[in-house]
Amino acid sequence: MLKKILLAVLGLIIVVVGLTFTNRFAHLKNFAMWGKHTIHDYRTHPTRVVENGDAPQKWPYDSAYNTGVIPDSLLKIIDSNDTHAFIVIQHGKLLYEHYWDGYDSSRLSGSFSAAKSIISLLIGIAVDEGKIKSIEEPAGNYVPHFKEGDLAKVRIKDLLTMSSGTNYKESDKGYFSLNATAYYGDDEEYLISMMEAKEPAGVHWEYRSGDTQVLGLIVEKAFGKSISELVSEKFMKPMGAEADALWLLDGAKKHEKSFCCFNGIARDYARFGQLVLNKGKWGDKQIVSENYIAAATTPASYLKDRTENESPVDYYGYQYWIFHHRGMDIAQQNGLFGQYVYVIKEKDAVVVRLGESVPTKPIHHFQPENFTYVDAALSVLK
């Protein structure tokens, strides 16, 4: 009996030590401390400040600010989906703005995967500045693990287009999945070390947050700076962001979770959309090259979608979604629970929706609520 008790105690000690000191189990410890993921994780997770600088620029108000009326049929859906912020920018001016559930223009909200598009823009700047020679370069030129075996064939372009062919399975929600390690782990480099080549890169599209995390490490290596420093320097300050943002870090505060986890206010999310609408330019400064913006927001149609009978990909570019609606191709940042930034070129408009909607069955990879939000914006746009 004593032997069984001693073995049980020893087992418990091993588990505790494992949870505390090893990367393999660190995410379980952090999950116990941080809890289930929400758009408010900046309150509990380690973060780094993304400074907005000392020259914030408020959006100018359109003369018709908040005079447009969204039809009750659409507004009811928007409200029922736990929308917290809905704003519409047209011709560079704030046209419509509404908040729910105690939110206002100063409240931070997590981006989840809408942050992926920001990482893409940093890759574009790295190419523009010669920090990266080309997106055709092997990822292994910057991330040592990707020099191994068939991973050496993965290009930066393959990571941008979610076609790395690795074993990262987005749909795996288990406690020991790569997803869990990515979000709750102590070291994003450890996560990358667990990625392996599964199939040839550059052939099939498959959504993988791991691809974006590799891009984040590439950006860090290319510039020698953190993601937060770069986003502040390259975007927040020159675009006159109204408020500091926060970016979630891994448990040991080594790296930003590049695949997600920017936390900003709705009006500043809109600035990233306006930058794309302006073809990479803000005022008289070309922040990202026009050519990169065009490529990033064009579907990677050479890729195949195995979930839709090997059809060409018509919905994804370089970490940007392309949303087809009412005869328009709308570039989109897209995050879990409905963190959306829409760029509607035909209307010279940007739309931001933030909230906590529950994911449902997608239509051609998009949550059905997207149609509602775009229609609501169109109802107030001139």
N, C-alpha and C positions, 0 to 999 in steps of 0.2 A: 504493500500500500504506500509506504514511504517512498519507494522507488518511483511509483507512478506520479506522486505529488512532485518529486524533484524534477522528473522529466517534464511535467506540465509547466513548472516554474521556469525551467531552462528554455522551454519552447517560447514562453511568454517573453522572456528576456531577449531571445533572438529576434522575435517579431518587433519588439520595441526598438532594439538597436537598428534593425533593418529599416523601420519606418523613419528613424531619426537621422541615420548617417549614410544611407545609400540612395543614389539617384533612382534606382529601380523602384523604390517604394516611397520616395519622398512625396510624390503627388498625393498619396493616400493621407499622409500626415497633414498636408496643406488643405486638402479637401475637408478634413475634419475641422480645421481651424477657420477656413474661409466660407464653407458652405456652398450650396448650389449656385451656379452662375446666374447673374442678373445684370441689368444695365447699370446697377449701382455698385459694382464690384470695386470701384476706385475707393470706396469707403473702408474696405477690409484688406485688399491685396496691396502688396508693395507697389509703389508708383514712382515715376520720375516726372517732374514738371516740364511741360512744353511751353516755354515762355512766349508771351504775345508781344513783348517789347514795350517801349515807352511811347509809342505813337499809334494808339488804337484809332480806327476809323469806323464810325457808326455808318450803317447803311443809310443813304438818303431815302426819305419817304416819298413814294409816288403821290401825286396829287389826289389819286383815287384810293389811297391807303384805307384798307378795311371797309370800303364801300361795296365791294362785290359780295354777292350772296351765293353761298354754296347751297344747291337744292337740298331740301330736308331729307330726301331719300338717300343721298350720298352722305350727308352730315351724320345721319343716324348710324350708318355703317362705320364711319370714321370714329365716332364716339364709342361705339360698342367694341371696337378692336383695341381698346386701351391705348389710343393715340395720346401722346403727351404734348407734342409740338407739331404744328403744320404751318409752314411759311412758304410764300411764293415771291420770288424776285423776278421782275421783268425790266428789261432795258437798264439793268444795273441798279434798280430801285426797289425798295421793299413795298410790295403791293398788297400782300395779305399776310396776316400773322394771328395765330390763335393757339392758346395753350389750355391744357386740361389737367385735372388731378393735382392742383397745387404747383404745377410747373410754371416757369416764366422765362423771360429771355436771358436770365443769368444762371439758369440751372444746368449743370453738367449732365451729360447722358452718354453711356457707353456706346461704342460703334459696332462692336463685334466685327464681322467680316467686312463692313464698309471701309475699314482701315486698310484693307488689302490694296485698294486703289491708290492710297497715299504712298504705299511702298512702291507701287508701279511708277508713280511720278518721280520718286527719288531715283529709281533705276534710269529713267529718262534723263534726269539731270546729270547723273554719273556718266552717261554716254556723251551728253552734250559737252561736259567739262573734260572729257578724256580720262576720267577716273576708271572707266570701263571702256575697253576698246570697241566692243560691239556686243549686242545681245546674242550674236552667234557664238560667242566665246563659251568654252566649257565652264560649268559652274565650279569644277575642280580647280580652276585657276585662283579661286578665292576661298573655297571651303575644302579643306584637306580630305574630308571623308568622301567627297565626290570625285576623288582621283582614283578610287578603288573600283576594280572590275568594270561592269557595264555602267555603273554610275558615271564613269568618266565620259560617257557619250551624251550625258544630259547637258544641254545648252541652257544658258540664261533664258533664252526665248521659250524653251520648253517649260520652264518654271513659270514664266509669265502667263503662259496659255494653259496652265493646268494639264500638261501632257508629259510629265516627267516619267511616267511609267513605273513609279515606285510602289512599295507595299503599303504606303500610308492610305488607310481606309477611312474616309470621312464618316461613313455610315456606322462604323464600329463605336458603340457607346459604352463598352465595357470598362470596368474599373482599371484594367491593365492595358487598355488600348493606347495607341499612339496619341489619339485625341486627348485622353485623360492626362497623359504625360505632358503634352504640349501646354495645356491650360493650367495644370496644377503643379507641374514639376519644378525642380529647383534650378535646372540648367538646360536652356534650349539647345545648346551644343550636344548635350547627351541625347536629346530627342532626335537630332539630325543623325547621330551615330547609329540609331536604330533603323534608319531608313535603308532599304535595299532595293536593287533593281528587280522589277517583277516582269516587265515587258518592254519592248523597244520604246524609246522616247520619241515624241513628236508625231505620234500616229493617232492615238485615241485621247479624247478629252475625258478627264475624270476629276471632279472637284477634290482638291487636296489642300488643306490648310498647311500641311508640311511644306509644300512647294513655296508658299509665301514666306515661311519662316527661313527657308534657305536663302531666299532673296534678301531678307532682312540682314542675315549674316554677311551676304555679299556686299550690301550697302555699307555696313559697319567697317568691313575690311577695306573697301575702296576709298572711303573718306577718312577712316581712322577716328570716327566720332560715333556717338550713340544715335539711335533713331530719334530720340527726343530732341537732342541738340540740332540735328539736321532739319527736322520738321519745323523747329522754331526759326532757324536761320534761313531756310529756303522758302518757307511758306508763311508762317504765322506773322513774322515781323514785316516782310515786304507787303503782305496783303492786309496789314493793319487789323489783325484779329482783335476782337473786343475783349477777350478774356484769356487768361492762361488756361491751358488744357493739361490733362494728365495722361500718361501712358502706363499701362500695367506692365510690371516686370515679372520675370520668373522668381521663384521662391528665394533664391540666393541673390537676387538683385543684380544678376550678371548681364541679362539682355532683355530688351523689350520683347513682348510677345507680338511679333511683327504681323502675324496672321489675323490679328484682331486688335482690340483694346485701346484705341484712341478714345479719350473722353473729353468732349467739348460741348459748347453751347450750340443751339440750332443755327443761330446766325453765322457762326464760324464754320459749321459744316457747309453752309451755303457758299462760302468763299471758295472751297475746293471745286464745287460745281461751276461757279462763275469762271474760275481759272480755265476749266476745260471748255466752257462756252466761248471764252475769249481766245481759244486756240493756244493756250499756254502763256498768255500775256496778262500782266496786271499793270494797269496804267501804261507807262512807257517802258516797263521792264519785261523782257521775255524770260519768264522763269523756267519754263519747259519748252523745248522746241516744238514748233507747229507740226513738224513731220512726226514726232513721237506721239503727240496727242492724237493725230489722225490715225496712226497705226494702233494705238492703245484702244481706241473706241471703234475699231473695225473688226467684225467677227473673223476669227481664225478658221476660215471655211475649208482649209486644207485638212483640218482634223476631222475625225469621224466620231459620232456619238453612238456608242454601242447600245445605249438604252433606247434609242429610237431608230433601230434597224440600220445602223451604220450610216445614217444621214449626215451631211456636212453640218458642222457646227455653225449656227447662224445667230448665236446669242452671247458669245464670249470673246473678248479680245485680250489685252494685257491687263488682267486683274480688273477689268471693267465688264459689266454685263451690258448687252445691247437689247433693249426692250422694244418690241414692235407693237404699236398700238395706233389705231385710227390713221393708218397710212404714214406714220412717223417712226423713225428709228431713234430711240431715246437712250443715250448713254446713262448708265446707272451705277452708283455705289450701292451695295446691297449687304445688309447685315442681319444676323439672327434676331428674331422678335420684331422685325420690321424697321430697321434703321436704313432709310433710303435717301439718296440724293439723286434726283432726276435732272438731266440736262436736255431741255427741249429746244433744239436749234430753231425749228420753224417758228417758235413763238419768242425767241430770244429770252428764254426764261429758265430759271432754276427752281426746283421744288424740293423741300426737305420735309420728311416725315420721320419722327422719332416716337418710339413707344414700346409696348410690351405685348404685342399680339401673339397669339398661339399659332405656331406653324400648322398648316393643313396640307392636303394633297396638292402638289404644284401642277400648274398648267405649263407645259414646255419649259420646265425648270424654274418657273416664276410662281410666287405665291399669288393666288387670285386677287388679294387685296390691292395689288399693284394697279389693276385696272380702275379701281375705285379712286385711288389717290390721284392718278393722272387725270381722270375725268373731273374730279373735284377742282383740280388746278385749272383745267381748261375752262371750267365754268366761270372763273373770275379773271382769267387772262384776257387782255384786250385783243 
